[in-house]
């Protein structure tokens, strides 16, 4: 049985060092792989020349586990955008991140909804949904 996420990250370092309970029962305490992972977004054009790995290196102290850079289609080709989704371990999204000398404002990431009919990355009411077009025919 998994424990719920901790209400306060300050308790985590103390709990990770616990090896025995009061009744001398040995335990191993590990952070949960998905609890307390947060996604946030930032946009910054002045770091466009950096790769995702270079940005991740700059954010290493912020417990960043993954970075995704948005793309868009232009004339049939994928073009990199200046917006990034960052996954970090913690219980609170940082207000700002620092990359080099840049102080960059962050905001909450709201992923696209998944269609309940087909599981696609669009809403149930999207006219391009294959399930909707099948019902109309």
Protein Blocks (a to p, Z undefined) as FASTA:
>chain_A
ZZdddfbfklmmmmmmpcbdfkopacdddddfkgopacdddddfklmmpcfklmmmmmmm
nopabdcdddddeehiacddfbdcdddedjbdcfbdcehjbccdddddddddddfklopa
cdfklmklmklmmmmZZ
